[in-house]
Amino acid sequence: MARKKYNVLSPDGFTISFNETYPSRKKAFESFETWKKRYEEQGYYSSRDYGRIPLVDLADYCQIIEV
C-alpha cells in the first residue's frame, strides 16, 4: 500500500513547494509556516483572487491536499 503524501496550495491554488510533498498533514503545515515567513516583512500575502490577506488569516485561505 502506498503511503499518503500531502502538499499545500496557496490561496490562488498553486503549490507552495514544487519540489516536495510531505509524509503527513503536520509536516505540510510546518512547511506552510516556513513559507508564510517570506511575507512577514510586508505583513500580508497578495492574492490574485482575494487581494491582501493578513498573515494571521493566511492558513484559512490555503489548503492541505492529499497527492
N, C-alpha and C positions, 0 to 999 in steps of 0.2 A: 504494500500500500504506500502510495506516495505521500510524503509529508506536506502539510499545508504550508503555503508561503503567502506573505502579505506584502502589500505596498500601500503607499499613502498618495492620495490625489489632492492636489491643490484646489482652492475654490473654483478655479477655471477648468478643472478636470484633467490637469496634466500631472504626471507622476513627479514627485519631488526628488526622486533619485532614479535616473535612467539606468544605472549600473547595478542596483541592488534590489533584492527582495529580502524580506525579514521572516525569521522562523516562527514568530509569534506576534500577536497584536501588541503586546507590551514592547517588544523591540521596535516595531513600526512606530509606536507612539514616541519612544525615545528618539528615534530619528527625526520625527516631526518637531520635537522640542529643539533639537540641534538646528534644524532648517529654519525654524522661526527666529532664532537668534540673529540671523542675517538681516532682519528687518528692525532690530531694536533701535538702531540709531535714528531711523526715520519715524519710528513709532507706530507704523501701520503696514499692512500688506495692501498693495494696489491691485485690485481685481478688475478685469475687463467687464465682468458681469455685475459685480456688487460695489464697485468703487473702493473707497478706502475702508479697510476692515481693521479696527483696533486689534492689537495683538492679543488682548485678553479674550477676544471673541473668535480668534482665528480657528481654533480647534473645531468650533461649531460649523464652520464652513468647509472643512476638509473631510475626506472620507478615508477610512482604512478598509481596503478591499482584499479579498482572497484572490490570488492569481494562480 
